[in-house]
Amino acid sequence: MKFRQTPYVIIGSGIAGLYTAIKLSEKTDREILIITKSGLRESNSRYAQGGIVGILPENIEDSVELHVQDTLKAGSGLTDPDVARFISERSAVAVADLISYGVNFDKSPEKKVELTLEGAHSVRRILHAGGDATGRSIELALCSVVEKDPKILIYRQTQAVDLLIDSDNTCKGVIVLDKTTGEYETVYANSVIIATGGAGQVYARTTNPQIATGDGIALAYRAGATVQNMEFIQFHPTALDFEENGSRFLISESVRGEGAKLKTPDGESFTHKYDERGDLAPRDIVTRAIYFEMKRHGYEHVLLDTSTIPEEKLKARFPNIIKACEEHGIDIFKKPIPVSPAAHYIMGGIKTTVRGETSLKGLYAVGEAGCTSFHGANRLASNSLLECVVVASELAQLLSEQNEDVPSESSDCRINCLISKYEKNNFGYKPDIAPLVQQLRETMWGKAGIVKTEEELMEALKVVNELRLEFNQPYKCRNAEEYEFRSLLTTAELIIRSALMRKESRGGHYREDFPETSDVACDSYLSKQPEPCLC
Ligand SMILES: Cc1cc2nc3c(=O)[nH]c(=O)nc-3n(C[C@H](O)[C@H](O)[C@H](O)COP(=O)(O)OP(=O)(O)OC[C@H]3O[C@@H](n4cnc5c(N)ncnc54)[C@H](O)[C@@H]3O)c2cc1C
């Protein structure tokens, strides 16, 4: 297998990966390699609509303290207050940095940055760009910085398939698959940074694009890293009730922030029956309100009525939502939007510090793949992009202080044993992967979704185990899709096992058989011993 030696390899080119690369490049003269399994611009980040939290000094209504309180409230006892404060305090600098990289946040006619409101925020503090295209604007700005930087090398259409862990449990690099040639390469690196985003594709209904298959979380877990709070999935209340390429278009919470109202198909408001904050209650509450209304009355969806928002404002703020609805035959100036919940964000992930350090030496994680305890049991809207950039910046600082040399090729037995498994083809029975993926996603949606019980979770685990047996491809797979399926199976198993352990309901995790919240809030952790070297 061919190989490369590089000080830093960043896996993923969403906002977390790109921002880490840019900040690191400002602090080092060394090469930085980004590998990304699709095009440089394809990521969850690109689809972020609502915006990014910024506690701006000129916003006299707001303060770090207020934002921390809102974050803690949404996090339902599992947000670490120190982490929340750390990230919140750095938000103004993060916003200024983004502007310096070319992000053009929307401004009022008086040339002031416009701030919007989203659910469970007590004041307007969310910056947006391109109306409802914040993620796209940030992603494109960062991509153009990265593409102009001669120190940053990019492997596109290249998928990370296994991490190299030596006999001392230190991460020494990653095995990657070039999807265009089918060739494998070993990348030896002193620091491996996982920025692979979330895992929405584990569910049949999701707002996440096809890249969101939990690869980084699965790779880190396989390698022996600790994962945290995997049972906490955020189901967004309002995805457009149509599916395209395995994902659903998001109708951003800021539409409700600007005044749109949720109604049943009979035209009745209903969310106030579940929470006094009504349509702008935290996402888990609004999601369950919709879920129970749909279940009780057999509705296929509920409706989001935008007639309360002036037409000019709708056009200026939500051009992409208007366009997406039009593509499905919905004129939102005449008709309400059919919406239903979908998996949106994973609060859990690879356990890290606020500087991205994992439990394994040499391995770091940033962005949605990581879990810093900022979001706790439920993420506050627009807090994730903020976490991506703050943690990326801190991680870059940490890495730059480590004075990395180019690593040598490894003579470690465990590493060489793993590499050898990718050098030979050992394919047995060849199942058609598509129906297996579909079965997994439907099972997760039906039995490990918005509301679950022990019985359902056990059934889901049984299906995951059966699918894994049928698939039976622990190392080298035939193609990129099979590696993604392997990741989905691991991620699904982690979600189910964590959900089984948590015998209570809290934030995004709701157990119908344990509907109460325990007095004591505890994080959940899973880890496994890496496989011993058998050669
Ligand atoms: C529709 C939608 C709207 C959202 N709106 C908001 C919002 O308004 N505000 C907010 O704060 N958050 C929002 N979020 C959440 C937020 O966008 C994400 O949490 C955040 O962008 C994650 O960034 P990331 O860099 O960690 O991962 P991503 O942006 O998902 O990037 C992951 C990258 O890793 C690559 N990758 C994955 N696996 C591999 C592999 N095996 N090998 C190589 N590369 C790999 C992918 O191709 C991609 O480049 C939204 C999410 C969605 C889906």
The ligand as a Tripos MOL2 file, in Angstrom:
@<TRIPOS>MOLECULE
LIG
   53    58     1     0     0
SMALL
NO_CHARGES

@<TRIPOS>ATOM
      1 C1        -30.1900   21.1340    7.5990 C.3       1 LIG1
      2 C2        -29.3360   21.5400    8.7530 C.ar      1 LIG1
      3 C3        -29.4450   22.8130    9.2800 C.ar      1 LIG1
      4 C4        -28.6480   23.2060   10.3570 C.ar      1 LIG1
      5 N1        -28.7320   24.4920   10.8230 N.ar      1 LIG1
      6 C5        -27.8830   24.8930   11.8010 C.ar      1 LIG1
      7 C6        -27.8510   26.2560   12.2110 C.ar      1 LIG1
      8 O1        -28.5680   27.0900   11.6890 O.2       1 LIG1
      9 N2        -26.9780   26.6000   13.1970 N.ar      1 LIG1
     10 C7        -26.1500   25.7020   13.7990 C.ar      1 LIG1
     11 O2        -25.3880   26.0710   14.6970 O.2       1 LIG1
     12 N3        -26.1550   24.4120   13.4020 N.ar      1 LIG1
     13 C8        -26.9820   23.9930   12.4150 C.ar      1 LIG1
     14 N4        -26.9610   22.6840   12.0140 N.ar      1 LIG1
     15 C9        -25.9690   21.7820   12.5940 C.3       1 LIG1
     16 C10       -24.6090   22.1140   12.0060 C.3       1 LIG1
     17 O3        -24.7440   22.4150   10.6420 O.3       1 LIG1
     18 C11       -23.6430   20.9640   12.1510 C.3       1 LIG1
     19 O4        -23.6350   20.4920   13.4560 O.3       1 LIG1
     20 C12       -22.2370   21.4130   11.8170 C.3       1 LIG1
     21 O5        -22.2280   22.0420   10.5670 O.3       1 LIG1
     22 C13       -21.2930   20.2390   11.8220 C.3       1 LIG1
     23 O6        -20.0830   20.6540   11.2640 O.3       1 LIG1
     24 P1        -18.8700   19.6480   11.1920 P.3       1 LIG1
     25 O7        -17.7770   20.3820   10.5220 O.co2     1 LIG1
     26 O8        -18.6430   19.0520   12.5140 O.co2     1 LIG1
     27 O9        -19.4050   18.4590   10.2550 O.3       1 LIG1
     28 P2        -19.9360   18.4950    8.7680 P.3       1 LIG1
     29 O10       -20.2510   19.8520    8.3370 O.co2     1 LIG1
     30 O11       -20.9950   17.4800    8.6680 O.co2     1 LIG1
     31 O12       -18.6860   17.9920    7.9270 O.3       1 LIG1
     32 C14       -18.2550   16.6630    7.9880 C.3       1 LIG1
     33 C15       -17.2200   16.4520    6.9120 C.3       1 LIG1
     34 O13       -16.5910   15.1930    7.0940 O.3       1 LIG1
     35 C16       -16.5490   14.4930    5.8650 C.3       1 LIG1
     36 N5        -16.4840   13.0690    6.1940 N.ar      1 LIG1
     37 C17       -17.3780   12.3290    6.8860 C.ar      1 LIG1
     38 N6        -16.9360   11.0630    7.0140 N.ar      1 LIG1
     39 C18       -15.7300   11.0040    6.3990 C.ar      1 LIG1
     40 C19       -14.7770    9.9680    6.1710 C.ar      1 LIG1
     41 N7        -14.9650    8.7090    6.5940 N.pl3     1 LIG1
     42 N8        -13.6480   10.2630    5.4920 N.ar      1 LIG1
     43 C20       -13.4290   11.5180    5.0150 C.ar      1 LIG1
     44 N9        -14.3090   12.5260    5.1810 N.ar      1 LIG1
     45 C21       -15.4370   12.2760    5.8740 C.ar      1 LIG1
     46 C22       -17.7930   14.9500    5.1430 C.3       1 LIG1
     47 O14       -17.7210   14.6910    3.7690 O.3       1 LIG1
     48 C23       -17.7730   16.4330    5.5000 C.3       1 LIG1
     49 O15       -16.8680   17.1120    4.6810 O.3       1 LIG1
     50 C24       -27.7510   22.2750   10.9380 C.ar      1 LIG1
     51 C25       -27.6520   20.9870   10.4130 C.ar      1 LIG1
     52 C26       -28.4260   20.6180    9.3290 C.ar      1 LIG1
     53 C27       -28.2930   19.2310    8.7770 C.3       1 LIG1
@<TRIPOS>BOND
     1     1     2 1
     2     2     3 ar
     3     2    52 ar
     4     3     4 ar
     5     4     5 ar
     6     4    50 ar
     7     5     6 ar
     8     6     7 ar
     9     6    13 1
    10     7     8 2
    11     7     9 ar
    12     9    10 ar
    13    10    11 2
    14    10    12 ar
    15    12    13 ar
    16    13    14 ar
    17    14    15 1
    18    14    50 ar
    19    15    16 1
    20    16    17 1
    21    16    18 1
    22    18    19 1
    23    18    20 1
    24    20    21 1
    25    20    22 1
    26    22    23 1
    27    23    24 1
    28    24    25 2
    29    24    26 1
    30    24    27 1
    31    27    28 1
    32    28    29 2
    33    28    30 1
    34    28    31 1
    35    31    32 1
    36    32    33 1
    37    33    34 1
    38    33    48 1
    39    34    35 1
    40    35    36 1
    41    35    46 1
    42    36    37 ar
    43    36    45 ar
    44    37    38 ar
    45    38    39 ar
    46    39    40 ar
    47    39    45 ar
    48    40    41 1
    49    40    42 ar
    50    42    43 ar
    51    43    44 ar
    52    44    45 ar
    53    46    47 1
    54    46    48 1
    55    48    49 1
    56    50    51 ar
    57    51    52 ar
    58    52    53 1
@<TRIPOS>SUBSTRUCTURE
     1 LIG1         1 GROUP 0 **** ****
